[in-house]
Each structure stands twice: as C-alpha cells, then as structure tokens.
Amino acid sequence: MLRSVLSSAARSPSWRRLAENTAVVRPVVNRFVAGAGVEDAIRVCRELAGDRLVSLDHLGEDTLEREQATRTVDAYRTVLRRLGDEGLAARAEVSVKLSALGRALPVDGEKIALENTRLICEAAAAVGTMVTVDMEDHTATDSTLSVVRALRADFPDTGTVLQAYLRRTEADCADFAGPGSRIRLCKGAYDEPGSVAFRRKSEVDASYVRCLRVLMQGKGYPMVATHDSRLIDLAGELAGRTGADFEYQMLYGIRPAVQEQLAAQGRKMRVYVPYGTEWYPYFVRRLAERPANVAFFLRALMNRRGGTR
C-alpha cells in the first residue's frame, strides 16, 4: 500500500511542486542528494574517496526530447572529465538510466539510448573508469539487458543491475554472471504487479538470497546493494566460502556509519551518489523502498522543523 502511494506520488506533478516549493524539505533532501551541480558531485566524491568507492548518478529520467538526452550525455562527459582532472576516476564510476538517454523516444528510442550510452562509456574509458547501466521498471528489463549485451562487446566492464523482487531475476543472474560481468543486485524500488514481482517482504528477501548465491558462485563481480544487516553478513559469509571478489553498495545518506565500518574492515564499499536538479522521483522511490526510509525521512524532517522554530 505504502509503495503504491509513494510510486504514484513520484509521478505526480502536484506533489512534485509541493515538495520542491516547501522550504523545509530541501535541507532533508540534501542528506540523500549531493547537490544540483557537477562541483557538488565532485565535492562529495572527494569526501568519500578516502575510504570508499563512489558511483555518480546524474539525476533524470523519462526523457521525451532528443535534445534533453544529448544534454544528459554532455553532463556525464563533464563529470567524467572532472573525475579525471581531480584524480578520482580510479575511485568513482558513473551510473546511467536509459530512460534519461532517449529510450522512451517514439522513434528508435532504444537505438538512440545505446548510442548515447556508448558515448558515455567512451568518456569513462578515456579517464580510466566504468559505467553501470541502472535498471528501471519491469517493462524495461529486456531492453536494458539487450543494450548492456551490446555495450559489453566494446566495453566488457559495463555493469548492470538486477532486481531481486522480479520473479525472473534468479535466471537473469545465472545468465549474466559470466567472466568479467559486473552485476549490482538490489531488491527493487518500483511498484510492480504480482504477476512479475514478489510482493511480500519475506519473498523478496528469499529471492535476494537465492540470487546472491548464484552471483557469488558465478565468475563475475557481484555488487551487493543492500542496507539490510542480515544480507550484509550473508554476503561476507558466502564470499568467504566461494572466494568471490565483490563489493558492497549503499545509497548516499543511508547508514553512513555502517558504510564506514565496512570500509574500516577492509571491505570494498561503494556509495551511490545522486546529484542534479531532477531529484524528486529518485527521492520518493527511496522512501518507497522500505518503511524504515519513510521513518528516517520523517525524523529528519521533524528535527529540521524543530531546529527552525
């Protein structure tokens, strides 16, 4: 129920206007979004890079204009150049959404998105880093995996994301966990029908465990995206048994103390750092993922309100 309400809110222009125009919201959002511009992203990247890795996401999606998709490519090229200039490329990759790169365009959308992502991969390779292609809702899964397969022909370190709440994902993990693959496994943040996705938390957790076992036993590089302490511990145990090289991933602003603890233990810990002006859909989906996120946001909001009285 909560996920459905928040998923609707993520696409609501009126709710978006309310959030963007409510002064008390923005300081709370800043705990989860690095800022509006490239220099904000670089600043946060520099702060984290001492003990953690980073994946930068220039926020934006559902692009319906080719010019906007081109501007998104330019934004990624700019941030990649800055990573190279600052000596941060070895510590930071970028994450991209195909919907922000033209996939939803009415004519040749997938082809345009592939071409645009290829340009970003070229820019990443030029400074010595990588690209991970984010997953979106279930209707885009086949298209995303098709694009990733095409990119891997020239950029074999291109990563992708698989979502454990989809019923198909265990099979996708087996299919994609080949040599050189980089797979980010997350639970999933979109409101999906029961015909394609597990709806109960216990089912999603069980699917995550099954998928994690497949990835840890495969020949690729698992990227374990979770804030769940049980799954964090399980990933470490499985890697100890299989000898798999892997990394943890968490969102910027969520459980930073745990991030620091894992890094201090010598674990690879990558922080997903979003930046840009199109923060609203991303932010609402983070609330929809877990009730704990809503509680965390409300506490932060009330603390902020209390501090301004």
ZADO-1210 file (C-alpha; in nm, 4 decimals, padded with zeros to 6 digits):
<atoms>
<atom x="00.0000" y="00.0000" z="00.0000" code="MET" pos="1"/>
<atom x="00.2710" y="00.2476" z="00.1020" code="LEU" pos="2"/>
<atom x="00.4803" y="00.1619" z="-00.2037" code="ARG" pos="3"/>
<atom x="00.1810" y="00.2180" z="-00.4346" code="SER" pos="4"/>
<atom x="00.1006" y="00.5558" z="-00.2790" code="VAL" pos="5"/>
<atom x="00.4597" y="00.6762" z="-00.2992" code="LEU" pos="6"/>
<atom x="00.5059" y="00.5412" z="-00.6510" code="SER" pos="7"/>
<atom x="00.2034" y="00.7451" z="-00.7581" code="SER" pos="8"/>
<atom x="00.3450" y="01.0479" z="-00.5786" code="ALA" pos="9"/>
<atom x="00.6737" y="01.0084" z="-00.7682" code="ALA" pos="10"/>
<atom x="00.4857" y="01.0731" z="-01.0938" code="ARG" pos="11"/>
<atom x="00.2529" y="01.3423" z="-00.9595" code="SER" pos="12"/>
<atom x="00.3280" y="01.6971" z="-01.0843" code="PRO" pos="13"/>
<atom x="00.1283" y="01.8494" z="-00.7981" code="SER" pos="14"/>
<atom x="00.3145" y="01.6534" z="-00.5292" code="TRP" pos="15"/>
<atom x="00.6403" y="01.7375" z="-00.7019" code="ARG" pos="16"/>
<atom x="00.5634" y="02.1099" z="-00.6994" code="ARG" pos="17"/>
<atom x="00.4681" y="02.0896" z="-00.3319" code="LEU" pos="18"/>
<atom x="00.7934" y="01.9138" z="-00.2388" code="ALA" pos="19"/>
<atom x="01.0117" y="02.1427" z="-00.4478" code="GLU" pos="20"/>
<atom x="00.8486" y="02.4568" z="-00.3086" code="ASN" pos="21"/>
<atom x="00.8460" y="02.3554" z="00.0588" code="THR" pos="22"/>
<atom x="01.1495" y="02.5152" z="00.2191" code="ALA" pos="23"/>
<atom x="01.1893" y="02.2594" z="00.4966" code="VAL" pos="24"/>
<atom x="01.2123" y="01.9672" z="00.2515" code="VAL" pos="25"/>
<atom x="01.5243" y="02.0683" z="00.0627" code="ARG" pos="26"/>
<atom x="01.7707" y="02.0502" z="00.3552" code="PRO" pos="27"/>
<atom x="01.6466" y="01.6975" z="00.4241" code="VAL" pos="28"/>
<atom x="01.6818" y="01.6025" z="00.0573" code="VAL" pos="29"/>
<atom x="02.0396" y="01.7287" z="00.0725" code="ASN" pos="30"/>
<atom x="02.1180" y="01.4431" z="00.3097" code="ARG" pos="31"/>
<atom x="02.0468" y="01.1987" z="00.0265" code="PHE" pos="32"/>
<atom x="02.1345" y="01.4007" z="-00.2864" code="VAL" pos="33"/>
<atom x="02.4823" y="01.5510" z="-00.3259" code="ALA" pos="34"/>
<atom x="02.3595" y="01.8773" z="-00.4775" code="GLY" pos="35"/>
<atom x="02.2497" y="02.0332" z="-00.8035" code="ALA" pos="36"/>
<atom x="02.5728" y="02.0600" z="-00.9999" code="GLY" pos="37"/>
<atom x="02.8914" y="01.8862" z="-01.1073" code="VAL" pos="38"/>
<atom x="03.1036" y="02.0568" z="-00.8430" code="GLU" pos="39"/>
<atom x="02.8670" y="01.9288" z="-00.5733" code="ASP" pos="40"/>
<atom x="02.9168" y="01.5760" z="-00.7052" code="ALA" pos="41"/>
<atom x="03.2947" y="01.6171" z="-00.7149" code="ILE" pos="42"/>
<atom x="03.2999" y="01.7601" z="-00.3623" code="ARG" pos="43"/>
<atom x="03.1099" y="01.4634" z="-00.2184" code="VAL" pos="44"/>
<atom x="03.3164" y="01.2211" z="-00.4233" code="CYS" pos="45"/>
<atom x="03.6340" y="01.3729" z="-00.2832" code="ARG" pos="46"/>
<atom x="03.4962" y="01.3459" z="00.0718" code="GLU" pos="47"/>
<atom x="03.4118" y="00.9776" z="00.0314" code="LEU" pos="48"/>
<atom x="03.7051" y="00.8612" z="-00.1792" code="ALA" pos="49"/>
<atom x="03.9452" y="00.8292" z="00.1116" code="GLY" pos="50"/>
<atom x="03.7925" y="00.5030" z="00.2323" code="ASP" pos="51"/>
<atom x="03.5040" y="00.4314" z="-00.0047" code="ARG" pos="52"/>
<atom x="03.4268" y="00.3958" z="-00.3730" code="LEU" pos="53"/>
<atom x="03.1583" y="00.6009" z="-00.5485" code="VAL" pos="54"/>
<atom x="02.9016" y="00.5636" z="-00.8261" code="SER" pos="55"/>
<atom x="02.7767" y="00.9021" z="-00.9508" code="LEU" pos="56"/>
<atom x="02.4247" y="00.9316" z="-01.0918" code="ASP" pos="57"/>
<atom x="02.3237" y="01.2454" z="-01.2815" code="HIS" pos="58"/>
<atom x="01.9540" y="01.2504" z="-01.1959" code="LEU" pos="59"/>
<atom x="01.6994" y="01.2488" z="-01.4761" code="GLY" pos="60"/>
<atom x="01.4679" y="01.0004" z="-01.6434" code="GLU" pos="61"/>
<atom x="01.1715" y="00.9585" z="-01.8806" code="ASP" pos="62"/>
<atom x="01.3297" y="01.1901" z="-02.1369" code="THR" pos="63"/>
<atom x="01.0963" y="01.2549" z="-02.4307" code="LEU" pos="64"/>
<atom x="01.3174" y="01.5015" z="-02.6191" code="GLU" pos="65"/>
<atom x="01.6329" y="01.4019" z="-02.8024" code="ARG" pos="66"/>
<atom x="01.7963" y="01.7317" z="-02.7122" code="GLU" pos="67"/>
<atom x="01.7469" y="01.6570" z="-02.3431" code="GLN" pos="68"/>
<atom x="01.9076" y="01.3145" z="-02.3879" code="ALA" pos="69"/>
<atom x="02.2037" y="01.4846" z="-02.5548" code="THR" pos="70"/>
<atom x="02.2325" y="01.7257" z="-02.2625" code="ARG" pos="71"/>
<atom x="02.2423" y="01.4275" z="-02.0282" code="THR" pos="72"/>
<atom x="02.5299" y="01.2779" z="-02.2279" code="VAL" pos="73"/>
<atom x="02.7113" y="01.6109" z="-02.2046" code="ASP" pos="74"/>
<atom x="02.6552" y="01.6199" z="-01.8281" code="ALA" pos="75"/>
<atom x="02.8136" y="01.2772" z="-01.7890" code="TYR" pos="76"/>
<atom x="03.1056" y="01.3699" z="-02.0110" code="ARG" pos="77"/>
<atom x="03.1622" y="01.6783" z="-01.7984" code="THR" pos="78"/>
<atom x="03.1598" y="01.4938" z="-01.4674" code="VAL" pos="79"/>
<atom x="03.3860" y="01.2223" z="-01.6086" code="LEU" pos="80"/>
<atom x="03.6375" y="01.4830" z="-01.7234" code="ARG" pos="81"/>
<atom x="03.6295" y="01.6364" z="-01.3770" code="ARG" pos="82"/>
<atom x="03.6880" y="01.2948" z="-01.2178" code="LEU" pos="83"/>
<atom x="03.9919" y="01.2550" z="-01.4405" code="GLY" pos="84"/>
<atom x="04.1196" y="01.6051" z="-01.3671" code="ASP" pos="85"/>
<atom x="04.0825" y="01.5529" z="-00.9916" code="GLU" pos="86"/>
<atom x="04.2492" y="01.2103" z="-00.9909" code="GLY" pos="87"/>
<atom x="03.9265" y="01.0480" z="-00.8711" code="LEU" pos="88"/>
<atom x="03.8469" y="00.8226" z="-01.1663" code="ALA" pos="89"/>
<atom x="04.0014" y="00.5156" z="-01.0049" code="ALA" pos="90"/>
<atom x="03.7605" y="00.5567" z="-00.7104" code="ARG" pos="91"/>
<atom x="03.4423" y="00.6602" z="-00.8922" code="ALA" pos="92"/>
<atom x="03.2311" y="00.5155" z="-01.1724" code="GLU" pos="93"/>
<atom x="02.9040" y="00.6512" z="-01.3131" code="VAL" pos="94"/>
<atom x="02.5544" y="00.5022" z="-01.3222" code="SER" pos="95"/>
<atom x="02.3146" y="00.5832" z="-01.6073" code="VAL" pos="96"/>
<atom x="01.9451" y="00.5325" z="-01.6779" code="LYS" pos="97"/>
<atom x="01.8497" y="00.4519" z="-02.0349" code="LEU" pos="98"/>
<atom x="01.5230" y="00.6438" z="-01.9988" code="SER" pos="99"/>
<atom x="01.7323" y="00.9579" z="-01.9450" code="ALA" pos="100"/>
<atom x="01.9302" y="00.8811" z="-02.2601" code="LEU" pos="101"/>
<atom x="01.6415" y="00.8539" z="-02.5039" code="GLY" pos="102"/>
<atom x="01.4917" y="00.5072" z="-02.4736" code="ARG" pos="103"/>
<atom x="01.1386" y="00.6465" z="-02.4429" code="ALA" pos="104"/>
<atom x="01.1667" y="00.8454" z="-02.7667" code="LEU" pos="105"/>
<atom x="00.8935" y="00.7356" z="-03.0100" code="PRO" pos="106"/>
<atom x="01.1302" y="00.6574" z="-03.2978" code="VAL" pos="107"/>
<atom x="01.4434" y="00.4427" z="-03.2499" code="ASP" pos="108"/>
<atom x="01.4456" y="00.5076" z="-02.8759" code="GLY" pos="109"/>
<atom x="01.6479" y="00.2005" z="-02.7787" code="GLU" pos="110"/>
<atom x="01.8985" y="00.2602" z="-03.0580" code="LYS" pos="111"/>
<atom x="01.9443" y="00.6239" z="-02.9540" code="ILE" pos="112"/>
<atom x="01.9864" y="00.5232" z="-02.5891" code="ALA" pos="113"/>
<atom x="02.2500" y="00.2671" z="-02.6896" code="LEU" pos="114"/>
<atom x="02.4399" y="00.5252" z="-02.8944" code="GLU" pos="115"/>
<atom x="02.4258" y="00.7776" z="-02.6114" code="ASN" pos="116"/>
<atom x="02.5384" y="00.5243" z="-02.3522" code="THR" pos="117"/>
<atom x="02.8232" y="00.4218" z="-02.5795" code="ARG" pos="118"/>
<atom x="02.9426" y="00.7850" z="-02.5821" code="LEU" pos="119"/>
<atom x="02.9424" y="00.7855" z="-02.2027" code="ILE" pos="120"/>
<atom x="03.1313" y="00.4541" z="-02.1946" code="CYS" pos="121"/>
<atom x="03.3938" y="00.6035" z="-02.4268" code="GLU" pos="122"/>
<atom x="03.4314" y="00.9053" z="-02.1987" code="ALA" pos="123"/>
<atom x="03.4594" y="00.6790" z="-01.8940" code="ALA" pos="124"/>
<atom x="03.7218" y="00.4584" z="-02.0585" code="ALA" pos="125"/>
<atom x="03.9224" y="00.7667" z="-02.1548" code="ALA" pos="126"/>
<atom x="03.9726" y="00.8589" z="-01.7876" code="VAL" pos="127"/>
<atom x="04.0057" y="00.5024" z="-01.6595" code="GLY" pos="128"/>
<atom x="03.6688" y="00.4271" z="-01.5055" code="THR" pos="129"/>
<atom x="03.3471" y="00.2362" z="-01.5809" code="MET" pos="130"/>
<atom x="02.9735" y="00.2655" z="-01.6386" code="VAL" pos="131"/>
<atom x="02.6882" y="00.0774" z="-01.4734" code="THR" pos="132"/>
<atom x="02.3510" y="00.0770" z="-01.6515" code="VAL" pos="133"/>
<atom x="02.0708" y="00.1121" z="-01.3977" code="ASP" pos="134"/>
<atom x="01.7567" y="-00.0976" z="-01.4156" code="MET" pos="135"/>
<atom x="01.4137" y="00.0650" z="-01.4201" code="GLU" pos="136"/>
<atom x="01.0658" y="-00.0905" z="-01.4071" code="ASP" pos="137"/>
<atom x="00.9986" y="-00.4417" z="-01.5370" code="HIS" pos="138"/>
<atom x="00.8816" y="-00.3240" z="-01.8794" code="THR" pos="139"/>
<atom x="01.2368" y="-00.2060" z="-01.9494" code="ALA" pos="140"/>
<atom x="01.4249" y="-00.5151" z="-01.8302" code="THR" pos="141"/>
<atom x="01.4691" y="-00.6893" z="-02.1656" code="ASP" pos="142"/>
<atom x="01.5625" y="-00.3639" z="-02.3380" code="SER" pos="143"/>
<atom x="01.8188" y="-00.2774" z="-02.0702" code="THR" pos="144"/>
<atom x="01.9831" y="-00.6188" z="-02.0823" code="LEU" pos="145"/>
<atom x="01.9923" y="-00.6042" z="-02.4626" code="SER" pos="146"/>
<atom x="02.1724" y="-00.2692" z="-02.4505" code="VAL" pos="147"/>
<atom x="02.4177" y="-00.3988" z="-02.1903" code="VAL" pos="148"/>
<atom x="02.4985" y="-00.7025" z="-02.4041" code="ARG" pos="149"/>
<atom x="02.5718" y="-00.4733" z="-02.6987" code="ALA" pos="150"/>
<atom x="02.7910" y="-00.2433" z="-02.4894" code="LEU" pos="151"/>
<atom x="02.9927" y="-00.5305" z="-02.3461" code="ARG" pos="152"/>
<atom x="03.1229" y="-00.6162" z="-02.6913" code="ALA" pos="153"/>
<atom x="03.3358" y="-00.2996" z="-02.6791" code="ASP" pos="154"/>
<atom x="03.3283" y="-00.2186" z="-02.3070" code="PHE" pos="155"/>
<atom x="03.3367" y="-00.5549" z="-02.1267" code="PRO" pos="156"/>
<atom x="03.3407" y="-00.3953" z="-01.7813" code="ASP" pos="157"/>
<atom x="02.9982" y="-00.2347" z="-01.8337" code="THR" pos="158"/>
<atom x="02.7870" y="-00.3184" z="-01.5309" code="GLY" pos="159"/>
<atom x="02.4158" y="-00.3650" z="-01.4956" code="THR" pos="160"/>
<atom x="02.1565" y="-00.4000" z="-01.2215" code="VAL" pos="161"/>
<atom x="01.9258" y="-00.6894" z="-01.1407" code="LEU" pos="162"/>
<atom x="01.6306" y="-00.6510" z="-00.9037" code="GLN" pos="163"/>
<atom x="01.5592" y="-00.9374" z="-00.6660" code="ALA" pos="164"/>
<atom x="01.1881" y="-00.8660" z="-00.6374" code="TYR" pos="165"/>
<atom x="01.1294" y="-00.9635" z="-01.0005" code="LEU" pos="166"/>
<atom x="01.0410" y="-01.3303" z="-01.0418" code="ARG" pos="167"/>
<atom x="01.2739" y="-01.3629" z="-01.3405" code="ARG" pos="168"/>
<atom x="01.5869" y="-01.2335" z="-01.1704" code="THR" pos="169"/>
<atom x="01.7349" y="-01.5593" z="-01.0417" code="GLU" pos="170"/>
<atom x="01.7507" y="-01.6841" z="-01.4011" code="ALA" pos="171"/>
<atom x="01.8927" y="-01.3497" z="-01.5178" code="ASP" pos="172"/>
<atom x="02.1668" y="-01.3773" z="-01.2542" code="CYS" pos="173"/>
<atom x="02.2669" y="-01.7180" z="-01.3879" code="ALA" pos="174"/>
<atom x="02.2617" y="-01.5854" z="-01.7440" code="ASP" pos="175"/>
<atom x="02.4697" y="-01.2746" z="-01.6731" code="PHE" pos="176"/>
<atom x="02.7172" y="-01.3950" z="-01.4088" code="ALA" pos="177"/>
<atom x="02.9821" y="-01.4873" z="-01.6647" code="GLY" pos="178"/>
<atom x="03.3514" y="-01.3944" z="-01.6661" code="PRO" pos="179"/>
<atom x="03.4082" y="-01.0204" z="-01.6428" code="GLY" pos="180"/>
<atom x="03.0473" y="-00.9346" z="-01.5625" code="SER" pos="181"/>
<atom x="02.9620" y="-00.6710" z="-01.3031" code="ARG" pos="182"/>
<atom x="02.6155" y="-00.7191" z="-01.1539" code="ILE" pos="183"/>
<atom x="02.4612" y="-00.4903" z="-00.8944" code="ARG" pos="184"/>
<atom x="02.1968" y="-00.6870" z="-00.7050" code="LEU" pos="185"/>
<atom x="01.9310" y="-00.4754" z="-00.5340" code="CYS" pos="186"/>
<atom x="01.5835" y="-00.5505" z="-00.4038" code="LYS" pos="187"/>
<atom x="01.3983" y="-00.3120" z="-00.6380" code="GLY" pos="188"/>
<atom x="01.2225" y="00.0208" z="-00.5938" code="ALA" pos="189"/>
<atom x="00.9349" y="00.0303" z="-00.8450" code="TYR" pos="190"/>
<atom x="00.5732" y="-00.0623" z="-00.7778" code="ASP" pos="191"/>
<atom x="00.5311" y="-00.3836" z="-00.9783" code="GLU" pos="192"/>
<atom x="00.2331" y="-00.6190" z="-01.0236" code="PRO" pos="193"/>
<atom x="00.2322" y="-00.9568" z="-00.8536" code="GLY" pos="194"/>
<atom x="00.2397" y="-01.1295" z="-01.1905" code="SER" pos="195"/>
<atom x="00.6043" y="-01.0267" z="-01.2390" code="VAL" pos="196"/>
<atom x="00.7268" y="-00.9420" z="-00.8890" code="ALA" pos="197"/>
<atom x="00.7221" y="-01.0776" z="-00.5370" code="PHE" pos="198"/>
<atom x="00.5069" y="-00.8530" z="-00.3220" code="ARG" pos="199"/>
<atom x="00.5778" y="-00.9749" z="00.0305" code="ARG" pos="200"/>
<atom x="00.8984" y="-00.8694" z="00.2019" code="LYS" pos="201"/>
<atom x="00.9777" y="-01.2262" z="00.3038" code="SER" pos="202"/>
<atom x="00.9542" y="-01.3370" z="-00.0595" code="GLU" pos="203"/>
<atom x="01.1768" y="-01.0532" z="-00.1790" code="VAL" pos="204"/>
<atom x="01.4344" y="-01.1321" z="00.0893" code="ASP" pos="205"/>
<atom x="01.4327" y="-01.5017" z="-00.0023" code="ALA" pos="206"/>
<atom x="01.4747" y="-01.4160" z="-00.3701" code="SER" pos="207"/>
<atom x="01.7653" y="-01.1842" z="-00.2860" code="TYR" pos="208"/>
<atom x="01.9395" y="-01.4676" z="-00.1018" code="VAL" pos="209"/>
<atom x="01.8905" y="-01.7086" z="-00.3929" code="ARG" pos="210"/>
<atom x="02.0179" y="-01.4515" z="-00.6421" code="CYS" pos="211"/>
<atom x="02.3139" y="-01.3647" z="-00.4210" code="LEU" pos="212"/>
<atom x="02.4151" y="-01.7299" z="-00.4033" code="ARG" pos="213"/>
<atom x="02.4058" y="-01.7537" z="-00.7831" code="VAL" pos="214"/>
<atom x="02.6225" y="-01.4447" z="-00.8231" code="LEU" pos="215"/>
<atom x="02.8732" y="-01.5486" z="-00.5568" code="MET" pos="216"/>
<atom x="02.9115" y="-01.8881" z="-00.7242" code="GLN" pos="217"/>
<atom x="02.9463" y="-01.7314" z="-01.0690" code="GLY" pos="218"/>
<atom x="03.2528" y="-01.5986" z="-01.2465" code="LYS" pos="219"/>
<atom x="03.1632" y="-01.2307" z="-01.2409" code="GLY" pos="220"/>
<atom x="03.1932" y="-00.9485" z="-00.9893" code="TYR" pos="221"/>
<atom x="02.8891" y="-00.9135" z="-00.7593" code="PRO" pos="222"/>
<atom x="02.7947" y="-00.5686" z="-00.6326" code="MET" pos="223"/>
<atom x="02.5799" y="-00.6257" z="-00.3254" code="VAL" pos="224"/>
<atom x="02.3443" y="-00.3294" z="-00.2951" code="ALA" pos="225"/>
<atom x="02.1662" y="-00.3544" z="00.0385" code="THR" pos="226"/>
<atom x="02.1271" y="-00.1779" z="00.3717" code="HIS" pos="227"/>
<atom x="01.9939" y="-00.4965" z="00.5359" code="ASP" pos="228"/>
<atom x="02.2340" y="-00.6134" z="00.8074" code="SER" pos="229"/>
<atom x="02.1401" y="-00.9785" z="00.7589" code="ARG" pos="230"/>
<atom x="02.2177" y="-00.9649" z="00.3880" code="LEU" pos="231"/>
<atom x="02.5391" y="-00.7732" z="00.4516" code="ILE" pos="232"/>
<atom x="02.6552" y="-01.0520" z="00.6831" code="ASP" pos="233"/>
<atom x="02.5403" y="-01.3242" z="00.4437" code="LEU" pos="234"/>
<atom x="02.7327" y="-01.1698" z="00.1544" code="ALA" pos="235"/>
<atom x="03.0504" y="-01.1757" z="00.3615" code="GLY" pos="236"/>
<atom x="02.9918" y="-01.5393" z="00.4583" code="GLU" pos="237"/>
<atom x="02.9227" y="-01.6506" z="00.1010" code="LEU" pos="238"/>
<atom x="03.2272" y="-01.4684" z="-00.0310" code="ALA" pos="239"/>
<atom x="03.4377" y="-01.6361" z="00.2358" code="GLY" pos="240"/>
<atom x="03.3205" y="-01.9777" z="00.1178" code="ARG" pos="241"/>
<atom x="03.3481" y="-01.9168" z="-00.2559" code="THR" pos="242"/>
<atom x="03.6441" y="-01.6799" z="-00.2649" code="GLY" pos="243"/>
<atom x="03.4401" y="-01.4343" z="-00.4722" code="ALA" pos="244"/>
<atom x="03.5675" y="-01.0801" z="-00.5127" code="ASP" pos="245"/>
<atom x="03.2774" y="-00.8418" z="-00.4540" code="PHE" pos="246"/>
<atom x="03.1772" y="-00.5032" z="-00.3190" code="GLU" pos="247"/>
<atom x="02.9009" y="-00.3662" z="-00.1025" code="TYR" pos="248"/>
<atom x="02.6939" y="-00.0743" z="-00.2263" code="GLN" pos="249"/>
<atom x="02.4760" y="00.1647" z="-00.0292" code="MET" pos="250"/>
<atom x="02.2970" y="00.4891" z="-00.1001" code="LEU" pos="251"/>
<atom x="02.4423" y="00.8253" z="-00.0084" code="TYR" pos="252"/>
<atom x="02.2980" y="00.9336" z="00.3247" code="GLY" pos="253"/>
<atom x="02.1715" y="00.5901" z="00.4300" code="ILE" pos="254"/>
<atom x="02.3541" y="00.4115" z="00.7153" code="ARG" pos="255"/>
<atom x="02.6791" y="00.6076" z="00.6770" code="PRO" pos="256"/>
<atom x="02.8179" y="00.4605" z="01.0000" code="ALA" pos="257"/>
<atom x="02.7774" y="00.1090" z="00.8597" code="VAL" pos="258"/>
<atom x="02.9446" y="00.2210" z="00.5374" code="GLN" pos="259"/>
<atom x="03.2412" y="00.3483" z="00.7366" code="GLU" pos="260"/>
<atom x="03.2522" y="00.0322" z="00.9461" code="GLN" pos="261"/>
<atom x="03.2629" y="-00.1964" z="00.6425" code="LEU" pos="262"/>
<atom x="03.5332" y="00.0167" z="00.4832" code="ALA" pos="263"/>
<atom x="03.7355" y="00.0069" z="00.8058" code="ALA" pos="264"/>
<atom x="03.7131" y="-00.3727" z="00.7987" code="GLN" pos="265"/>
<atom x="03.8800" y="-00.3688" z="00.4590" code="GLY" pos="266"/>
<atom x="03.5631" y="-00.4366" z="00.2606" code="ARG" pos="267"/>
<atom x="03.5058" y="-00.2642" z="-00.0712" code="LYS" pos="268"/>
<atom x="03.2245" y="-00.0196" z="-00.0046" code="MET" pos="269"/>
<atom x="03.0754" y="00.1866" z="-00.2886" code="ARG" pos="270"/>
<atom x="02.8351" y="00.4738" z="-00.2255" code="VAL" pos="271"/>
<atom x="02.5691" y="00.5560" z="-00.4856" code="TYR" pos="272"/>
<atom x="02.5760" y="00.9362" z="-00.5055" code="VAL" pos="273"/>
<atom x="02.2971" y="01.1107" z="-00.6999" code="PRO" pos="274"/>
<atom x="02.3202" y="01.4752" z="-00.7992" code="TYR" pos="275"/>
<atom x="02.1273" y="01.7187" z="-01.0168" code="GLY" pos="276"/>
<atom x="01.8081" y="01.9190" z="-01.0163" code="THR" pos="277"/>
<atom x="01.5759" y="01.6270" z="-01.1024" code="GLU" pos="278"/>
<atom x="01.5872" y="01.4818" z="-00.7516" code="TRP" pos="279"/>
<atom x="01.2165" y="01.4371" z="-00.6794" code="TYR" pos="280"/>
<atom x="01.1414" y="01.0948" z="-00.8429" code="PRO" pos="281"/>
<atom x="01.4627" y="00.9455" z="-00.7057" code="TYR" pos="282"/>
<atom x="01.3905" y="01.0725" z="-00.3567" code="PHE" pos="283"/>
<atom x="01.0334" y="00.9414" z="-00.3451" code="VAL" pos="284"/>
<atom x="01.1409" y="00.5970" z="-00.4715" code="ARG" pos="285"/>
<atom x="01.3930" y="00.5781" z="-00.1886" code="ARG" pos="286"/>
<atom x="01.1073" y="00.6369" z="00.0541" code="LEU" pos="287"/>
<atom x="00.9006" y="00.3676" z="-00.1176" code="ALA" pos="288"/>
<atom x="01.1693" y="00.1002" z="-00.0909" code="GLU" pos="289"/>
<atom x="01.1446" y="00.0463" z="00.2829" code="ARG" pos="290"/>
<atom x="00.9135" y="00.1729" z="00.5603" code="PRO" pos="291"/>
<atom x="01.2314" y="00.2444" z="00.7570" code="ALA" pos="292"/>
<atom x="01.3263" y="00.5019" z="00.4943" code="ASN" pos="293"/>
<atom x="00.9973" y="00.6846" z="00.5498" code="VAL" pos="294"/>
<atom x="01.0536" y="00.6843" z="00.9254" code="ALA" pos="295"/>
<atom x="01.4089" y="00.8086" z="00.8726" code="PHE" pos="296"/>
<atom x="01.2844" y="01.0909" z="00.6487" code="PHE" pos="297"/>
<atom x="01.0103" y="01.1922" z="00.8919" code="LEU" pos="298"/>
<atom x="01.2558" y="01.2024" z="01.1825" code="ARG" pos="299"/>
<atom x="01.4945" y="01.4148" z="00.9784" code="ALA" pos="300"/>
<atom x="01.2084" y="01.6423" z="00.8731" code="LEU" pos="301"/>
<atom x="01.0823" y="01.6861" z="01.2297" code="MET" pos="302"/>
<atom x="01.4353" y="01.7535" z="01.3548" code="ASN" pos="303"/>
<atom x="01.4706" y="02.0179" z="01.0865" code="ARG" pos="304"/>
<atom x="01.1356" y="02.1746" z="01.1747" code="ARG" pos="305"/>
<atom x="01.2261" y="02.1731" z="01.5419" code="GLY" pos="306"/>
<atom x="01.5553" y="02.3438" z="01.4677" code="GLY" pos="307"/>
<atom x="01.3873" y="02.6292" z="01.2799" code="THR" pos="308"/>
<atom x="01.1397" y="02.7274" z="01.5465" code="ARG" pos="309"/>
</atoms>
